[in-house]
Structure formats: structure tokens, C-alpha cells
Amino acid sequence: MLTTPAAPVALAALCAAAAALAGLPWWLPGRIVALRARVFARVNGDEGITIPGDLVGADRFLEVYSHPAAGGRSRGAALSDLFWYWLSPGAHVHQEHLEAGARYDAVAAATRGFLAVPRAEAEEAAARCFARAMAAAPSGGRAVRLRDLVMPAWAEFSYELVFGEPCPREARDLIVANAEDVVTSLKCTGLRHMDRRDRLTRYLAGRLDDVRHPLPGGLTPDEQAFYLQGTFFNTAVVQMSEATAHLLLVLAQRPGLQAEVRADTGDRRLDQVMAETFRMYPLFGIAHRITTGDIEVDERTTIPAGSVLCFDYPAFHRSGVADPGRFDPDRFTPARRREARAAGGERHIPFGVAANRPCPAWRLAPIAMRAAVREVLRARGLASSAAHTRSLPNRGPCLLLPPDEPPGGAAHRRALLAMRLRDRWEDLWRSLAQLVLGTLMVRDARRRRLCERHFAAAAAQECPVAHRSG
């Protein structure tokens, strides 16, 4: 058989195409993420001053964030339409998005009442909820998604905070369906399903008389249901599930560190690991604030009233840190923390800034998380080879092993290799879905203009004559 000159060329082209196809999971997702960022920026317009950035550096981050004029929440920012869209229903009474005033004060006071749980009670509740979750979890090297594993337990914990009684299966399922839908749409890995959220709203509306602390005054019954849903069954469940998944994935990928945490009964090592996890994988990406007055940064720079400030938590946490991409819990040993303070202070604000409405669960969340992680490690060993990124769109793939048994042997190695390859390919298709679904939702959010229309309607009620004349 004669070989034509074109055959080697065709064979080379075929090999190149095969190599490019095989390499897709390694190079294409990053390109798609960059493209998605450009698309979102184009749709959102150019509003927003990113901090740290060209105008305000990391050294002035806390100063500007803590400024009294950096306290506007939603009104006047087109970016707010996105957050209201993803947090619907009831974003207009969500504690994070309420403007300062009597309504915010009533909501914040109610939240503090629900969160004022004694330490021992919080630890016992978290351990009990996680013991039930781990009793039902697979073992023997079976794979799970960590966020899916822990979310039902945090749903039960939040239910007990609100109602002061064990969570029935029906309520847990409603809470999980709602929280999963919120976080999935936020990560643009799926569209919103408002029917799942509305079912929880109706359930809560029928339980307003059963809560363990007074609800905010000045709200209608519907708004009180929205308050419970947004504060405890959107934000609390989603954020606690994400934070716990990050922390467990860190331990799953570092067997030596996992052993250290198991051996330290005083939680000192766990606290250091938790702090470094929050540094590398902060739950907040960008927190936007609208200035209610001018902010003088220096003699040459003034941020005018009405500006949208976008505080970049990951960038701030990386600034001023040696080798910021390396996971190093020793950064939070007492000696290293003293060095950081002597050098100008730690750049670490996992719960926000005290002067500008920090996370109301800043005290309770670490207490409950310690108890939860201890319960998981008591019941199972963890191993993972999946990618770990701040947004955690893969939900934290992980093998569950018998406790105190490190991954080893051919079966575990094969399982971890398969997990890594599967995660790479899933990342390819997931990033494509995020590009398409995210673009659709951002456009839909800008079309609906939920935040803008809310404040326009409020202004019309305050000054109907002026509104009609406009």
C-alpha cells in the first residue's frame, strides 16, 4: 500500500486535534471565566470603584470601609438589582440590603435576639445536627459533595435557632431546596426556581406565631416571613454550608493537617486552619456600598457622594502577605499574628468590618463550625483530589473513609485519580453553563430592575406630586 504525502499531514492534524481536545479541561475553563467576567462587566456598565485598586490601595481599605459615609446598601446602585434578583423573594427586607433607619434597627435587633445562644447550647445543637447527617452519610471510600453533605445539617440548626425545636423532615427539605436554589443561581450553575423559594415562604408565613424570639416590628406578616427566609434560611444556611465545605475540603486535601486537627483537642489548630481557610477562600467576593456623602481619601483624592464602592475581599486578604497563594495556617499562630500587627495589622476580615455592619453571626458561626467539623472528623476520614476555588462551583467532591484511616492502597488511588479527571471535565461543561446561564440571569435582572423599581415606588409614595410631574 502506498502512503500519499498528505497522510502524515492528516495524521499530525488528527493528533493535534486530539491533544487539543484532551487538554480542554485544563485550559478552556479559565478562558471562559475571563470571558464571563467581561460579559458581566459589559452588561453591568462601568459603575463601581474597586477597592483595593488604583484610587484606594489596600493600606487605606479599612479606613474607607469604616467611614461613616460608606454605609449605603442598595439605593442608587445598578449592581443592587443583581443581588436583589438572586436573593428574591423579600430582598427589600434582607438585613444586608436595608438602608440605615428604623426598619434596619428593628431587623438587626430581632436577629441579635435569635443569635444570642449560649455557647454550650450552640455547640450541642451543631453536634447533634451533624451527628444525624453523618449517621446517614456513606462510608468505605464513597464520594460525596461536601456542600450537599452539610447543608441539611445547617438547615436543621437554623430551624432550631428560629423555632426552638427539632426540625421536621418536611421543613428541612423546604429549607434545603430553597438554599440550594439560591446558591446555585448565585454561582450561575443553574437558573432560579422561584417555586422552591415560594413554598418555603408560604410555610414560614404559617409559622410566624411559633418563633422563639419576637419578629421585627413595623413589618407586615409577609415581610416577616421574608425576613426569616432571607436571614436564616438563605444567608445563614448558604454561608454556613459554603464555609464548612471549604474547611472540610482543606482538610481532605491535606492528610497531615487533618491528623493535626484530630489530635488537638483544644481546637487551637482547628482555629488556625479555619482562619487561613477564610483568608484564602472568603465567602464574600465583592461587597458593594453606596457613599452617602463625600469621602476624603487624601488631599488629592475625594470619593463623591453617590459612588458605588466595591470592596474586594479576596484582593485585600492577599495583600501584604508573603506567598498569598500558599495555604499556611501558621500565619495565625500567636507569634506570627504579633508580627503582622507590628507590621501594620492583619488584613483579614472574614466577618466584615465592625464599623460597617459586620456579619451578625460573627460570634456564633465559629462556635457552631468547630462543633460541626469535630463531629464530621469523629465519624469519617476525608480525602479529595478535586479543584478548590473560592467560588466552589463543584460543591467540594470528597471521599468519605473510616475515621482515622488515611487514604491508601490501589483502590483509593484509583478513586482519587478518577475524581480529579471527572472534576476537570465537569469544570469544562460547568464553565460553559455558567457563561450562558449567568449572562441570561444578569440580563433578566437588569430588565426587571427589582431594586431600582422598589425605591422608585417608595419615592412616589413619599412625594406623589413631584413624581407625577416628572
C-alpha positions in Angstrom: 0.0 0.0 0.0 1.4 3.4 -1.0 1.3 6.3 1.5 0.4 9.6 0.0 2.3 12.7 1.1 -0.9 14.1 2.6 -1.3 11.1 5.0 1.4 12.3 7.5 -0.1 15.8 7.5 -3.5 14.5 8.1 -2.3 12.2 10.9 -0.4 15.1 12.5 -3.5 17.3 12.3 -5.6 14.5 13.8 -3.1 14.1 16.7 -3.0 17.8 17.3 -6.8 17.9 17.4 -6.9 15.0 19.8 -4.3 16.7 22.0 -6.3 19.9 22.0 -9.5 18.1 22.9 -7.8 16.2 25.7 -6.4 19.4 27.0 -9.7 21.3 27.0 -10.4 20.8 30.7 -7.0 22.3 31.6 -7.1 25.5 29.6 -10.7 26.3 28.4 -12.4 26.9 31.8 -10.1 29.7 32.7 -10.7 31.4 29.3 -14.4 31.1 29.8 -14.3 32.6 33.3 -12.4 35.5 31.9 -14.9 35.9 29.1 -17.8 35.7 31.6 -16.2 38.5 33.7 -16.0 40.7 30.6 -19.6 39.9 29.6 -20.9 40.7 33.1 -18.8 43.9 33.2 -20.3 44.9 29.8 -23.9 44.2 31.0 -23.4 46.0 34.3 -21.7 49.1 32.8 -18.7 50.8 34.4 -20.2 51.8 37.7 -18.2 51.0 40.8 -14.9 51.9 42.3 -12.9 48.7 43.2 -11.0 48.8 46.5 -8.2 48.0 46.7 -7.5 49.5 43.3 -6.0 52.5 41.5 -7.9 55.0 43.6 -7.6 53.5 47.0 -4.9 51.0 47.9 -5.0 48.1 50.4 -3.4 50.3 53.0 -6.5 52.5 53.1 -9.1 49.7 52.6 -10.2 49.5 56.3 -10.2 53.3 56.6 -12.5 53.8 53.7 -14.7 50.7 54.5 -15.1 52.0 58.1 -16.0 55.6 57.0 -19.5 56.7 58.1 -20.3 57.8 54.6 -19.6 54.3 53.2 -22.8 53.0 54.6 -25.4 53.0 51.8 -26.6 49.5 51.0 -28.7 49.2 47.8 -30.3 52.5 46.8 -28.6 54.2 43.8 -26.5 51.2 42.5 -27.5 49.3 39.4 -25.4 46.4 40.8 -28.0 46.1 43.6 -30.5 44.8 41.0 -28.4 41.6 40.7 -28.3 40.9 44.4 -32.0 41.5 44.8 -32.7 39.2 41.9 -30.7 36.3 43.3 -31.9 36.8 46.9 -35.6 37.1 46.0 -38.2 36.9 47.4 -38.0 39.6 50.0 -34.7 41.3 49.3 -36.2 44.6 50.3 -36.3 43.4 54.0 -33.0 41.5 53.9 -30.7 42.8 56.7 -27.7 43.1 54.4 -29.6 45.3 51.9 -31.7 47.5 54.1 -30.8 51.1 54.3 -30.0 52.6 57.7 -33.0 53.7 59.7 -35.8 52.5 62.0 -36.6 49.4 59.8 -33.0 48.3 59.8 -32.7 48.8 63.5 -35.8 46.7 64.2 -34.5 43.9 61.9 -31.0 43.9 63.4 -32.3 43.8 66.9 -34.5 40.8 66.1 -31.5 39.0 64.5 -29.4 39.6 67.6 -32.1 38.1 69.7 -32.3 34.9 67.6 -28.4 34.6 67.6 -28.0 35.2 71.3 -27.5 31.5 72.0 -25.2 30.3 74.9 -22.0 28.7 73.7 -22.8 25.3 75.1 -26.3 25.3 73.6 -24.9 26.2 70.2 -22.2 23.5 70.3 -24.7 20.9 71.4 -27.1 21.8 68.7 -24.5 21.8 65.9 -23.0 18.5 67.1 -26.4 16.9 67.3 -27.5 18.0 63.8 -24.2 16.9 62.3 -24.3 13.5 64.1 -27.6 12.8 62.4 -26.1 13.9 59.0 -23.0 11.7 59.4 -25.1 8.7 60.6 -26.8 8.8 57.2 -23.7 9.5 55.2 -21.9 6.8 53.1 -18.6 5.4 54.1 -16.0 3.0 52.8 -14.5 5.3 50.2 -17.8 6.6 48.8 -17.7 10.0 47.2 -20.0 12.9 48.2 -20.2 16.6 47.6 -19.3 18.3 50.8 -21.8 21.2 50.4 -24.6 18.7 49.8 -23.5 16.7 52.8 -23.5 19.6 55.3 -26.4 21.7 54.1 -29.2 19.6 55.6 -27.4 19.8 59.0 -27.2 23.6 58.8 -30.8 23.7 57.7 -31.8 21.8 60.9 -29.5 24.1 63.0 -31.0 27.3 61.6 -34.6 25.9 62.1 -33.8 25.2 65.8 -32.4 28.8 66.2 -35.7 30.2 64.9 -38.3 27.8 66.3 -36.5 26.3 69.3 -37.5 22.7 68.5 -36.1 19.8 66.4 -36.5 20.3 62.7 -39.1 18.0 61.0 -38.1 16.4 57.7 -40.7 18.4 55.7 -39.2 21.7 56.9 -35.7 20.6 56.3 -36.5 19.6 52.8 -38.1 23.0 52.1 -35.1 24.9 53.6 -32.5 22.8 51.6 -34.4 23.2 48.3 -34.6 27.0 48.9 -30.9 27.3 49.9 -29.7 25.1 47.1 -31.6 27.2 44.5 -30.2 30.5 45.9 -26.6 29.3 45.9 -26.8 27.5 42.5 -28.2 30.6 40.8 -25.7 32.9 42.6 -22.9 30.7 41.1 -24.7 30.7 37.7 -24.6 26.9 37.6 -28.4 26.9 37.3 -31.4 29.2 36.8 -33.7 30.3 39.6 -36.7 28.2 40.5 -39.0 30.6 42.3 -41.5 27.8 43.1 -39.0 26.2 45.5 -38.5 29.6 47.3 -42.2 30.4 47.3 -43.0 27.1 49.0 -40.7 28.0 51.9 -42.2 31.5 52.1 -45.7 30.0 52.5 -44.5 27.6 55.1 -42.9 30.4 57.2 -45.9 32.7 56.8 -47.9 30.0 58.5 -45.4 29.7 61.4 -44.9 33.3 62.5 -46.5 32.7 65.9 -44.2 29.8 66.6 -40.8 31.6 66.6 -38.7 31.7 69.8 -38.0 35.4 69.7 -40.0 38.5 68.7 -40.0 39.3 65.0 -39.1 42.8 63.8 -41.8 45.3 64.4 -43.0 47.5 61.6 -43.1 44.7 59.1 -46.2 43.1 57.5 -46.7 39.4 58.1 -45.5 38.7 54.6 -42.4 40.8 55.2 -41.7 38.9 58.5 -41.8 35.7 56.5 -39.4 37.2 54.0 -37.1 38.3 56.9 -36.9 34.8 58.3 -36.3 33.3 54.9 -33.6 35.8 53.8 -31.7 36.0 57.1 -31.8 32.4 58.4 -32.8 30.2 55.5 -31.0 31.9 52.7 -27.9 33.6 54.0 -27.3 31.6 57.2 -27.7 28.2 55.6 -25.9 29.0 52.4 -23.0 30.8 54.1 -22.5 28.1 56.8 -22.7 25.3 54.2 -20.1 27.0 52.0 -17.8 27.8 54.8 -17.9 24.3 56.2 -17.4 22.8 52.8 -14.3 24.9 52.3 -12.9 24.0 55.7 -13.5 20.2 55.2 -12.1 20.3 51.7 -8.9 21.9 53.0 -8.6 19.1 55.5 -9.4 16.4 52.9 -6.6 17.6 50.6 -4.0 17.8 53.5 -3.9 14.4 55.4 -1.1 15.7 57.7 -3.1 18.7 58.7 -6.2 16.6 59.1 -4.3 14.4 61.6 -3.1 17.5 63.5 -6.6 18.8 63.9 -7.8 15.4 65.1 -5.0 15.3 67.7 -5.5 18.8 69.0 -8.4 18.5 71.5 -8.2 22.2 72.4 -9.2 23.4 68.9 -6.2 25.7 68.6 -5.0 24.1 65.4 -8.6 24.0 64.1 -8.9 27.7 64.7 -5.8 28.4 62.8 -6.9 26.3 59.9 -10.3 28.0 60.0 -8.7 31.4 59.9 -6.4 30.6 57.0 -9.4 29.0 55.1 -11.3 32.2 55.5 -8.3 34.2 54.3 -7.8 32.1 51.1 -11.5 31.4 50.4 -13.5 34.3 51.8 -17.2 33.9 51.5 -17.7 37.4 50.2 -16.1 38.2 46.9 -17.2 41.8 46.4 -19.2 43.8 49.0 -20.7 46.9 47.4 -21.6 50.1 49.4 -23.0 53.4 48.2 -21.5 56.5 49.6 -24.0 58.8 51.4 -21.5 61.7 51.5 -18.1 62.7 50.2 -15.1 60.6 51.5 -11.8 62.4 51.5 -9.1 59.8 50.9 -6.2 62.3 50.9 -5.5 65.9 49.9 -5.8 65.0 46.2 -8.5 62.3 46.2 -12.1 62.6 47.2 -14.8 60.0 46.6 -18.0 61.9 45.9 -21.4 61.0 47.4 -23.4 58.5 45.4 -20.3 56.5 44.4 -20.5 52.7 44.3 -17.6 51.2 46.3 -16.8 47.6 45.5 -14.7 46.2 48.4 -12.7 43.2 47.1 -12.3 40.8 50.0 -10.0 38.3 48.2 -7.6 41.0 47.0 -7.5 42.6 50.4 -6.7 39.2 52.1 -3.9 38.6 49.6 -2.3 42.0 50.0 0.6 42.4 52.4 1.0 38.6 52.8 4.1 36.7 51.8 3.2 33.9 49.3 -0.5 34.6 49.5 -1.5 31.6 47.3 0.0 29.1 49.7 -2.2 27.6 52.4 -0.4 28.2 55.7 -2.3 28.1 58.9 0.8 29.0 60.8 0.1 32.6 59.7 -2.3 32.6 62.6 -0.1 31.4 65.4 0.3 33.9 68.2 3.9 34.8 67.2 3.0 35.4 63.5 0.0 37.4 64.5 2.1 39.7 66.7 4.5 40.2 63.8 1.6 41.1 61.5 0.2 43.6 63.9 3.6 45.1 64.4 4.0 45.5 60.6 0.7 47.4 60.3 -2.1 45.0 61.2 -3.7 41.8 59.8 -5.5 42.1 56.6 -8.1 39.5 57.5 -11.8 40.4 57.8 -13.8 37.2 57.4 -16.9 38.7 59.0 -16.6 42.2 57.6 -15.7 45.4 59.4 -17.1 46.2 62.9 -17.8 49.8 61.9 -19.8 49.0 58.8 -22.4 46.4 59.7 -20.4 43.1 60.1 -21.9 39.7 59.8 -24.3 39.4 62.8 -23.2 35.8 63.3 -19.5 36.7 63.8 -19.6 35.1 67.3 -21.9 32.2 66.8 -20.7 30.9 63.4 -17.1 29.8 64.5 -18.5 28.2 67.7 -21.0 26.1 65.7 -18.5 25.3 62.9 -15.9 23.9 65.3 -18.5 21.6 66.8 -19.7 20.6 63.3 -16.2 19.8 62.0 -15.3 17.8 65.1 -18.4 15.7 64.5 -17.6 15.1 60.9 -14.0 14.1 61.8 -15.2 11.8 64.6 -17.4 9.9 62.1 -15.3 9.9 58.9 -11.9 10.4 57.3 -11.7 12.8 54.3 -9.8 12.6 51.1 -10.1 14.7 47.9 -8.3 15.5 44.7 -10.8 17.9 43.3 -10.0 21.6 42.5 -10.5 24.0 45.3 -11.5 27.6 44.3 -13.2 30.4 46.3 -16.5 30.1 44.4 -16.6 26.3 44.9 -18.9 25.6 41.9 -18.1 21.8 42.2 -19.6 21.7 45.7 -16.5 20.0 47.1 -16.1 16.4 45.9 -14.7 14.2 48.6 -14.2 10.6 49.6 -15.6 9.5 53.0 -13.4 7.0 54.7 -13.5 5.2 58.1 -12.3 7.6 60.8 -8.5 7.9 61.3 -7.8 5.9 58.2 -5.7 7.9 55.7 -6.3 7.2 52.0 -4.1 4.4 50.8 -3.9 1.4 48.6 -4.7 1.0 44.9 -8.5 1.4 45.3 -8.2 4.8 47.0 -5.6 6.0 44.5 -7.8 5.0 41.6 -10.8 6.7 43.2 -8.8 9.9 43.7 -7.5 9.9 40.2 -11.0 9.3 38.8 -12.3 12.2 41.0 -9.6 14.5 39.6 -10.3 13.7 36.0 -14.0 13.9 36.4 -13.8 17.2 38.2 -11.7 18.6 35.3 -14.2 17.6 32.7 -17.1 18.8 34.8 -15.4 22.1 35.2 -15.3 22.5 31.4 -19.1 21.9 31.0 -19.9 23.8 34.1 -18.0 26.9 33.0 -19.8 26.8 29.7 -23.2 26.6 31.6 -22.1 29.5 33.8 -21.3 31.6 30.8 -24.7 31.0 29.2 -26.9 30.9 32.3 -25.1 33.8 34.1 -25.5 36.0 31.0 -29.2 35.2 30.8 -29.8 35.9 34.5 -27.8 39.1 34.6 -29.7 40.4 31.6 -33.0 39.3 33.2 -32.1 41.0 36.5 -31.2 44.3 34.7 -34.5 44.0 32.8 -36.6 43.5 36.0 -34.7 46.2 38.0 -36.1 45.0 41.3 -34.1 47.3 43.5 -34.5 50.4 41.3 -38.3 50.0 41.0 -38.6 49.4 44.7 -37.0 52.7 45.6 -38.8 54.5 42.8 -42.1 53.3 44.2 -41.1 54.4 47.7 -40.2 57.8 46.4 -43.5 58.1 44.6 -45.4 57.4 47.9 -43.3 59.9 49.7 -43.8 62.7 47.1 -46.6 61.8 44.7 -46.9 65.3 43.2 -43.3 65.5 42.4 -43.4 62.0 41.0 -46.3 62.8 38.7 -44.7 66.0 37.5 -41.6 64.1 36.5 
